[in-house]
Amino acid sequence: VGVGGHVLHGGYGMSSRTHGLALDWVESLTVVLANASVVDCSANVRPSLFFAMLGAGSSFGITTEFRFRTYEAPEVVTWFSAALPWDGETAVEGLEELEVFTRYRMSPELNMRIMASANGSSLDGVFYGDRAGLDNALGPLLERVNGSIATAGTTGWIGGLEHFSESPMGLTVPKPYDKVSIISISSRRRADAAAARRILRQEPNADGTEWHIRREFCGLLVQRRVQRRSYMVVPIRPARRGTRRRLGGG
């Protein structure tokens, strides 16, 4: 992911709950408009353009320069992966517990996401602090959902980035894959529960691909509301013309 698309369309990541989105830290932009003029914009200079660029920038111009405010990198970062022994029934209760936790009890220093499928479920993320702080922040949730920390490591800021990039800084390792996503915007409990049960009971496809649930809890706590992104994703090979793929596997 390059900085342009990442920033101009939000900028979610493993520090978003603690510090907000990447676009929240933009001071100003230099933009090439459709008429070939080059302009600067900020909260005080061309504020309407600045507002539009931060969220839908590729629709209004080409950004050639970004100017950011920054925050001090934390000295101690603890990454973790927690195992969740869920099935099609217990996952529904677990997701509900997770919803309550992220809305009302989740530490602002805790950033995490859940991946759930028929092959297993886990919480992965980072805590900006040491292992003892992570245990205090995440322990109450894991106790309620019968989960446990499988792996964890305490490192610095760069070490945390390298852990989630799965490669040393400065090295780009492309991982091409095909996928189909269903973005859930429903808050209806019955519909969400039915989807969770079906996905976690789904048998993998013949080629080894499968449906899974992905939810990232990376929004700042604002007026006791949490921004969330939810996905149900299946990576697939390109479908032949005239064929369809659906949740039932037919």
Backbone torsions as a table, in degrees:
resi	resn	phi	psi	omega
1	VAL	NA	124.6	177.1
2	GLY	-83.6	162.3	-176.2
3	VAL	-65.0	-32.4	-176.5
4	GLY	-61.4	-59.5	-179.6
5	GLY	-65.3	-36.2	-179.5
6	HIS	-61.0	-47.6	-175.7
7	VAL	-76.3	-44.2	-172.7
8	LEU	-73.0	-11.8	179.5
9	HIS	-122.7	28.3	174.0
10	GLY	127.0	-79.4	-178.6
11	GLY	93.5	53.7	174.7
12	TYR	-78.5	150.6	177.2
13	GLY	-174.3	-169.4	-175.7
14	MET	-81.8	19.9	169.3
15	SER	-134.3	9.4	-173.0
16	SER	-68.5	-35.3	178.7
17	ARG	-69.1	-34.0	-178.3
18	THR	-78.8	-41.3	-171.6
19	HIS	-122.3	-1.6	-177.9
20	GLY	91.2	-171.7	-179.0
21	LEU	-82.0	161.6	177.1
22	ALA	-60.3	-37.1	-178.4
23	LEU	-67.4	-20.2	177.6
24	ASP	-67.8	-17.2	-175.1
25	TRP	-105.0	7.3	178.9
26	VAL	-79.7	126.8	176.5
27	GLU	-87.3	-45.0	-178.5
28	SER	-162.9	165.3	-178.4
29	LEU	-134.7	151.8	166.4
30	THR	-109.7	126.2	-169.7
31	VAL	-129.8	137.1	170.8
32	VAL	-95.2	119.3	-177.8
33	LEU	-87.5	173.9	-176.7
34	ALA	-63.5	-25.7	179.1
35	ASN	-88.4	11.8	177.3
36	ALA	77.0	3.4	176.4
37	SER	-77.3	147.6	179.8
38	VAL	-110.1	120.7	-174.9
39	VAL	-131.8	157.1	170.7
40	ASP	-101.6	150.7	175.9
41	CYS	-145.5	149.9	179.7
42	SER	-159.2	-171.3	178.4
43	ALA	-64.8	-21.9	-178.1
44	ASN	-110.4	-21.1	-179.2
45	VAL	-115.3	118.5	-174.7
46	ARG	49.2	57.7	-174.8
47	PRO	-61.9	-30.5	179.3
48	SER	-66.3	-42.1	177.2
49	LEU	-65.3	-42.1	179.6
50	PHE	-60.3	-43.7	178.7
51	PHE	-61.8	-42.5	-178.3
52	ALA	-69.4	-37.9	-177.7
53	MET	-65.0	-34.0	-177.2
54	LEU	-86.0	81.2	-179.8
55	GLY	140.5	-31.8	-179.7
56	ALA	-144.0	37.5	-171.9
57	GLY	-57.6	-36.7	-176.8
58	SER	-68.9	-10.3	178.6
59	SER	-89.8	-11.1	-171.8
60	PHE	-121.1	-14.4	179.9
61	GLY	170.7	-177.7	178.4
62	ILE	-110.1	118.7	-179.0
63	THR	-84.7	124.6	-179.6
64	THR	-105.7	-19.2	178.7
65	GLU	-143.3	139.6	174.0
66	PHE	-119.4	138.1	173.4
67	ARG	-125.1	123.2	-172.2
68	PHE	-115.8	151.1	156.7
69	ARG	-81.4	155.9	-179.4
70	THR	-130.0	165.1	172.9
71	TYR	-127.3	157.9	-176.8
72	GLU	-69.0	130.8	179.0
73	ALA	-66.2	135.2	179.5
74	PRO	-67.2	145.2	179.5
75	GLU	-78.1	-29.9	-175.7
76	VAL	-124.9	124.9	178.3
77	VAL	-131.3	132.2	177.6
78	THR	-116.9	113.1	176.1
79	TRP	-90.3	157.1	-176.4
80	PHE	-155.8	159.7	169.3
81	SER	-137.3	124.4	-178.0
82	ALA	-114.0	130.0	179.9
83	ALA	-83.0	138.6	178.7
84	LEU	-123.2	107.7	-176.9
85	PRO	-80.1	68.1	-175.6
86	TRP	-100.3	156.4	168.6
87	ASP	-128.9	-168.6	-175.6
88	GLY	-60.9	-24.0	179.6
89	GLU	-94.6	-50.3	-176.4
90	THR	-68.9	-22.1	178.8
91	ALA	-63.7	-35.0	-179.8
92	VAL	-63.1	-48.1	178.1
93	GLU	-64.5	-38.8	179.7
94	GLY	-63.8	-42.5	178.6
95	LEU	-64.9	-35.0	177.2
96	GLU	-67.6	-41.1	176.3
97	GLU	-62.8	-39.7	179.7
98	LEU	-64.6	-37.9	178.0
99	GLU	-61.5	-46.7	179.7
100	VAL	-64.5	-42.5	-178.5
101	PHE	-61.0	-46.9	-176.9
102	THR	-70.6	-27.5	179.5
103	ARG	-76.1	-38.6	-167.3
104	TYR	-124.2	-18.7	-169.7
105	ARG	-126.7	-9.1	-172.0
106	MET	-75.4	130.8	179.8
107	SER	-65.0	141.8	176.1
108	PRO	-66.3	-14.8	177.8
109	GLU	-86.6	-2.8	-176.5
110	LEU	-104.6	124.6	178.3
111	ASN	-125.1	127.4	-174.9
112	MET	-157.4	169.9	178.0
113	ARG	-144.4	157.9	177.4
114	ILE	-117.3	140.3	171.7
115	MET	-124.2	126.2	-177.4
116	ALA	-136.4	132.6	177.4
117	SER	-152.1	178.8	178.8
118	ALA	-65.2	-20.7	-179.4
119	ASN	-89.2	-3.4	179.0
120	GLY	143.1	162.4	-178.8
121	SER	-134.0	147.7	-179.4
122	SER	-154.9	155.2	170.1
123	LEU	-107.2	130.2	177.5
124	ASP	-127.1	145.0	178.6
125	GLY	175.3	-165.6	179.0
126	VAL	-134.3	149.3	172.8
127	PHE	-120.8	129.6	-179.6
128	TYR	-85.6	84.1	-176.9
129	GLY	164.0	-168.0	-176.4
130	ASP	-90.6	-179.8	-176.3
131	ARG	-64.2	-37.2	178.9
132	ALA	-62.4	-39.6	177.4
133	GLY	-65.4	-38.8	176.5
134	LEU	-61.5	-46.2	-179.6
135	ASP	-59.5	-40.8	179.3
136	ASN	-67.8	-36.9	-176.3
137	ALA	-77.5	-39.2	-173.2
138	LEU	-100.3	-22.4	-175.4
139	GLY	-53.6	-46.2	-179.4
140	PRO	-59.0	-37.3	178.0
141	LEU	-68.9	-46.9	-177.9
142	LEU	-60.8	-35.0	178.1
143	GLU	-64.5	-37.2	-177.4
144	ARG	-77.5	-27.0	-177.3
145	VAL	-107.2	11.4	177.1
146	ASN	61.4	36.9	179.6
147	GLY	-104.6	172.1	178.6
148	SER	-153.9	150.0	177.9
149	ILE	-74.1	120.3	-178.8
150	ALA	-86.1	-45.7	178.1
151	THR	-141.9	150.8	177.6
152	ALA	-160.7	154.8	178.1
153	GLY	-154.0	139.8	178.6
154	THR	-102.8	128.9	-174.8
155	THR	-149.0	-165.8	175.3
156	GLY	-98.7	-174.9	-177.7
157	TRP	-58.3	-49.0	-178.5
158	ILE	-65.3	-39.4	178.2
159	GLY	-61.0	-37.8	177.0
160	GLY	-65.6	-40.1	177.6
161	LEU	-64.6	-42.5	-179.8
162	GLU	-65.4	-34.4	179.5
163	HIS	-61.6	-46.5	-176.5
164	PHE	-81.8	-20.9	174.8
165	SER	-82.8	-14.5	-179.9
166	GLU	60.1	27.3	177.4
167	SER	-161.2	157.1	177.1
168	PRO	-62.4	152.7	178.1
169	MET	-59.9	138.0	179.5
170	GLY	92.9	-9.5	-179.7
171	LEU	-109.9	122.2	179.0
172	THR	-101.4	122.8	179.5
173	VAL	-115.8	101.7	-178.7
174	PRO	-67.4	139.6	178.1
175	LYS	-130.0	78.7	-177.0
176	PRO	-70.0	140.8	173.9
177	TYR	-159.9	158.3	177.6
178	ASP	-102.6	146.5	-179.6
179	LYS	-151.4	159.3	170.7
180	VAL	-125.0	130.4	-176.9
181	SER	-119.3	142.3	170.1
182	ILE	-117.7	114.6	-179.1
183	ILE	-91.8	119.6	-176.7
184	SER	-90.2	122.5	175.2
185	ILE	-114.8	5.1	-178.5
186	SER	-80.5	139.7	173.6
187	SER	-108.3	12.2	-179.2
188	ARG	-76.4	120.9	-174.2
189	ARG	-60.2	-41.7	-176.4
190	ARG	-64.9	-42.4	-179.7
191	ALA	-66.4	-43.1	179.3
192	ASP	-64.0	-40.8	-179.6
193	ALA	-65.0	-42.0	179.6
194	ALA	-63.5	-41.4	179.4
195	ALA	-64.4	-42.8	-179.9
196	ALA	-62.9	-44.0	-180.0
197	ARG	-61.4	-43.0	-175.5
198	ARG	-69.1	-41.4	-178.4
199	ILE	-67.3	-42.4	-177.1
200	LEU	-77.0	-7.3	172.9
201	ARG	-102.4	-5.3	-173.1
202	GLN	-69.8	131.8	174.5
203	GLU	-77.3	142.8	177.1
204	PRO	-59.2	152.2	175.6
205	ASN	-69.2	167.9	-177.4
206	ALA	-60.2	-29.6	-178.9
207	ASP	-89.2	7.2	176.7
208	GLY	91.8	-7.6	178.3
209	THR	-79.0	161.0	-175.7
210	GLU	-156.0	160.9	171.5
211	TRP	-79.3	147.0	171.8
212	HIS	-149.9	159.7	176.7
213	ILE	-98.8	134.3	174.8
214	ARG	-130.7	127.9	176.8
215	ARG	-136.5	128.9	-179.3
216	GLU	-108.5	122.7	179.4
217	PHE	-101.1	81.5	-170.2
218	CYS	-128.2	16.6	178.7
219	GLY	-93.5	152.8	175.1
220	LEU	-69.2	146.2	176.6
221	LEU	-75.7	110.0	-177.7
222	VAL	-127.8	117.4	-178.8
223	GLN	50.4	44.0	177.1
224	ARG	59.4	28.9	173.3
225	ARG	-121.3	147.2	-179.8
226	VAL	-121.3	130.8	172.6
227	GLN	-72.1	135.9	179.8
228	ARG	-137.0	151.9	170.6
229	ARG	-122.1	132.7	-179.1
230	SER	-123.7	138.5	178.3
231	TYR	-137.3	147.6	162.9
232	MET	-121.3	115.4	-166.8
233	VAL	-125.8	140.4	169.8
234	VAL	-133.4	117.3	173.8
235	PRO	-75.5	130.2	-178.1
236	ILE	-136.5	162.2	171.4
237	ARG	-78.8	156.8	179.7
238	PRO	-54.8	129.2	-178.3
239	ALA	-74.5	146.4	175.9
240	ARG	-70.4	150.4	179.4
241	ARG	-58.5	134.5	178.5
242	GLY	89.5	-0.6	178.8
243	THR	-107.0	160.4	178.7
244	ARG	-131.2	151.6	172.8
245	ARG	-121.0	133.1	178.0
246	ARG	-136.2	171.5	-174.1
247	LEU	-59.5	-34.0	-178.7
248	GLY	-72.9	-8.3	175.9
249	GLY	91.4	1.4	-178.0
250	GLY	-86.3	NA	NA
